[in-house]
Amino acid sequence: MPKRTIHNATVTLKLPSDISASAELTALRAAGIPVDSLGNAKRGFLFVRSSNGRSQTNIFRWFAGNVGQAPGELSGKAG
């Protein structure tokens, strides 16, 4: 049986769903997530789970490396 891969986000951030775009960018950057002026990750992978009316928050999960990349590969060292 193949080994199951578990993905742990580097940063997880919960923000109100009614936050302005400017405030959202500021919060993402303050949390250490490298985003451009449109909110796209400059590197890594940014996953956003929108509230869709179920709650009042959106959850942002940023993975510093590619999803499925071993943690030691982030610094260039196999680990």
N, CA, C and O of each residue as an XYZ file, in Angstrom:
316
protein
N       0.846     -1.168      0.000
C       0.000      0.000      0.000
C       0.898      1.241      0.000
O       1.840      1.315      0.789
N       0.619      2.220     -0.878
C       1.444      3.422     -0.908
C       1.290      4.251      0.362
O       0.238      4.262      1.002
N       2.377      4.948      0.705
C       2.367      5.796      1.889
C       1.437      6.989      1.640
O       1.495      7.617      0.583
N       0.592      7.293      2.607
C      -0.355      8.398      2.488
C       0.367      9.716      2.761
O       1.110      9.830      3.736
N       0.147     10.711      1.900
C       0.759     12.016      2.057
C      -0.182     12.942      2.810
O      -1.361     13.048      2.472
N       0.336     13.608      3.825
C      -0.433     14.576      4.584
C       0.161     15.942      4.302
O       1.377     16.121      4.374
N      -0.688     16.905      3.983
C      -0.239     18.250      3.652
C      -0.530     19.187      4.815
O      -1.688     19.379      5.186
N       0.498     19.761      5.381
C       0.340     20.751      6.441
C       0.638     22.120      5.866
O       1.694     22.337      5.272
N      -0.297     23.047      6.043
C      -0.099     24.404      5.542
C       1.003     25.096      6.332
O       1.149     24.877      7.535
N       1.775     25.930      5.649
C       2.792     26.729      6.309
C       2.127     27.819      7.141
O       2.548     28.093      8.265
N       1.085     28.440      6.586
C       0.310     29.477      7.282
C      -1.171     29.218      7.043
O      -1.587     28.954      5.915
N      -1.959     29.295      8.099
C      -3.415     29.238      7.999
C      -3.961     30.513      8.620
O      -3.592     30.885      9.734
N      -4.847     31.178      7.882
C      -5.375     32.456      8.326
C      -6.883     32.483      8.109
O      -7.367     32.100      7.043
N      -7.615     32.928      9.102
C      -9.063     33.049      9.015
C      -9.402     34.536      9.027
O      -9.033     35.255      9.956
N     -10.114     34.998      7.980
C     -10.481     36.401      7.858
C     -11.979     36.545      7.650
O     -12.612     35.644      7.100
N     -12.560     37.660      8.079
C     -13.992     37.887      7.860
C     -14.304     37.902      6.364
O     -13.512     38.412      5.570
N     -15.436     37.355      5.982
C     -15.792     37.293      4.563
C     -16.126     38.658      3.983
O     -16.089     38.831      2.765
N     -16.454     39.636      4.832
C     -16.819     40.963      4.332
C     -15.662     41.972      4.399
O     -15.888     43.178      4.304
N     -14.445     41.490      4.558
C     -13.267     42.363      4.631
C     -13.002     42.963      3.247
O     -13.263     42.322      2.229
N     -12.483     44.192      3.213
C     -12.164     44.819      1.927
C     -10.954     44.122      1.305
O     -10.160     43.489      2.001
N     -10.828     44.250     -0.012
C      -9.708     43.624     -0.719
C      -8.376     44.169     -0.221
O      -7.410     43.421     -0.071
N      -8.325     45.465      0.031
C      -7.096     46.085      0.528
C      -6.710     45.540      1.900
O      -5.545     45.226      2.145
N      -7.687     45.429      2.786
C      -7.420     44.900      4.126
C      -7.039     43.423      4.067
O      -6.218     42.962      4.860
N      -7.626     42.686      3.141
C      -7.293     41.270      2.974
C      -5.839     41.118      2.549
O      -5.116     40.292      3.106
N      -5.401     41.906      1.565
C      -4.004     41.851      1.127
C      -3.057     42.200      2.259
O      -2.027     41.550      2.440
N      -3.407     43.226      3.021
C      -2.575     43.635      4.156
C      -2.456     42.509      5.177
O      -1.365     42.246      5.682
N      -3.568     41.844      5.484
C      -3.575     40.751      6.461
C      -2.762     39.558      5.957
O      -2.005     38.960      6.722
N      -2.912     39.210      4.680
C      -2.152     38.091      4.119
C      -0.652     38.370      4.190
O       0.132     37.509      4.587
N      -0.268     39.574      3.803
C       1.153     39.937      3.841
C       1.688     39.984      5.266
O       2.815     39.561      5.520
N       0.883     40.497      6.199
C       1.299     40.558      7.605
C       1.510     39.160      8.182
O       2.337     38.967      9.073
N       0.756     38.186      7.668
C       0.898     36.800      8.120
C       2.088     36.108      7.475
O       2.412     34.973      7.825
N       2.744     36.785      6.532
C       3.919     36.203      5.885
C       3.633     35.510      4.575
O       4.500     34.820      4.039
N       2.422     35.681      4.042
C       2.056     35.056      2.770
C       2.426     36.017      1.638
O       1.899     37.129      1.580
N       3.326     35.603      0.738
C       3.760     36.494     -0.333
C       2.734     36.557     -1.461
O       2.675     35.662     -2.304
N       1.922     37.624     -1.473
C       0.895     37.775     -2.500
C       1.160     39.023     -3.331
O       1.756     39.990     -2.857
N       0.701     38.980     -4.592
C       0.819     40.148     -5.458
C      -0.381     41.068     -5.224
O      -1.178     40.831     -4.317
N      -0.509     42.106     -6.035
C      -1.576     43.089     -5.835
C      -2.975     42.530     -6.097
O      -3.966     43.159     -5.726
N      -3.070     41.356     -6.732
C      -4.363     40.710     -6.976
C      -4.696     39.649     -5.932
O      -5.788     39.082     -5.946
N      -3.756     39.379     -5.027
C      -3.974     38.363     -4.006
C      -3.528     36.973     -4.398
O      -3.827     36.004     -3.700
N      -2.814     36.861     -5.510
C      -2.273     35.569     -5.942
C      -0.924     35.345     -5.274
O      -0.134     36.277     -5.122
N      -0.666     34.106     -4.877
C       0.613     33.781     -4.244
C       1.745     33.956     -5.249
O       1.662     33.470     -6.377
N       2.806     34.654     -4.835
C       3.978     34.834     -5.690
C       4.785     33.553     -5.770
O       5.472     33.308     -6.762
N       4.707     32.737     -4.732
C       5.363     31.425     -4.722
C       4.562     30.512     -3.797
O       3.765     30.973     -2.980
N       4.789     29.234     -3.940
C       4.016     28.288     -3.151
C       2.611     28.150     -3.701
O       2.373     28.392     -4.885
N       1.681     27.761     -2.840
C       0.301     27.513     -3.240
C      -0.627     28.099     -2.186
O      -0.482     27.802     -1.000
N      -1.575     28.924     -2.603
C      -2.546     29.525     -1.695
C      -3.917     28.942     -1.984
O      -4.440     29.079     -3.089
N      -4.494     28.293     -0.989
C      -5.829     27.698     -1.092
C      -6.780     28.541     -0.258
O      -6.484     28.857      0.894
N      -7.917     28.906     -0.834
C      -8.903     29.714     -0.121
C     -10.208     28.944     -0.042
O     -10.747     28.504     -1.057
N     -10.704     28.787      1.164
C     -12.019     28.172      1.366
C     -12.982     29.301      1.709
O     -12.929     29.875      2.796
N     -13.859     29.606      0.761
C     -14.820     30.688      0.943
C     -15.970     30.249      1.836
O     -16.287     29.063      1.932
N     -16.584     31.221      2.484
C     -17.658     30.925      3.429
C     -18.894     30.377      2.740
O     -19.593     29.546      3.320
N     -19.189     30.815      1.521
C     -20.375     30.365      0.785
C     -21.657     30.474      1.601
O     -22.565     29.657      1.450
N     -21.729     31.478      2.463
C     -22.935     31.700      3.242
C     -23.062     30.856      4.498
O     -23.946     31.101      5.318
N     -22.191     29.862      4.662
C     -22.287     28.986      5.840
C     -21.727     29.655      7.081
O     -22.227     29.438      8.184
N     -20.698     30.464      6.912
C     -20.092     31.145      8.052
C     -19.721     32.557      7.623
O     -19.944     32.942      6.475
N     -19.175     33.300      8.511
C     -18.813     34.683      8.231
C     -17.321     34.841      7.956
O     -16.812     35.962      7.961
N     -16.608     33.733      7.717
C     -15.160     33.803      7.528
C     -14.701     33.037      6.294
O     -15.358     32.100      5.841
N     -13.564     33.458      5.765
C     -12.864     32.737      4.712
C     -11.559     32.230      5.313
O     -10.927     32.917      6.115
N     -11.161     31.028      4.921
C      -9.933     30.430      5.441
C      -8.905     30.373      4.319
O      -9.166     29.845      3.239
N      -7.729     30.930      4.601
C      -6.622     30.963      3.657
C      -5.551     30.010      4.174
O      -5.099     30.133      5.313
N      -5.148     29.059      3.333
C      -4.074     28.128      3.695
C      -2.982     28.259      2.646
O      -3.209     28.011      1.462
N      -1.781     28.656      3.100
C      -0.657     28.836      2.197
C       0.378     27.763      2.455
O       0.779     27.517      3.593
N       0.803     27.130      1.376
C       1.837     26.100      1.414
C       3.083     26.696      0.762
O       3.051     27.057     -0.414
N       4.177     26.802      1.514
C       5.388     27.447      1.018
C       5.972     26.728     -0.192
O       6.501     27.378     -1.093
N       5.888     25.411     -0.228
C       6.383     24.637     -1.359
C       5.209     24.122     -2.163
O       4.061     24.460     -1.877
N       5.483     23.319     -3.151
C       4.412     22.695     -3.906
C       3.700     21.683     -3.037
O       4.329     21.049     -2.190
N       2.409     21.519     -3.226
C       1.658     20.526     -2.466
C       2.234     19.160     -2.798
O       2.382     18.810     -3.969
N       2.557     18.397     -1.780
C       3.162     17.089     -1.963
C       4.675     17.115     -1.830
O       5.314     16.062     -1.829
N       5.256     18.299     -1.718
C       6.702     18.442     -1.559
C       7.084     18.152     -0.108
O       6.427     18.625      0.820
N       8.126     17.388      0.078
C       8.580     17.068      1.426
C       9.114     18.331      2.100
O       9.734     19.156      1.429
N       8.894     18.509      3.406
C       9.327     19.715      4.107
C      10.801     20.035      3.927
O      11.152     21.210      3.822
N      11.673     19.045      3.888
C      13.100     19.281      3.727
C      13.465     19.834      2.359
O      14.544     20.401      2.190
N      12.579     19.677      1.381
C      12.840     20.160      0.039
C      12.668     21.671     -0.065
O      13.115     22.268     -1.045
N      12.032     22.304      0.916
C      11.827     23.748      0.872
C      13.132     24.509      0.895
O      13.275     25.535      0.231
N      14.079     24.009      1.657
C      15.364     24.689      1.772
C      16.398     24.117      0.807
O      17.553     24.542      0.802
N      15.983     23.161      0.000
C      16.910     22.548     -0.929
C      17.621     21.347     -0.360
O      18.463     20.749     -1.030
N      17.291     20.974      0.894
C      17.902     19.823      1.544
C      16.879     18.716      1.646
O      15.755     18.945      2.093
N      17.252     17.531      1.239
C      16.342     16.390      1.382
C      16.229     16.036      2.848
O      17.212     16.054      3.588
N      15.010     15.714      3.257
C      14.935     15.557      4.657
C      14.201     14.510      5.244
O      14.156     14.400      6.470
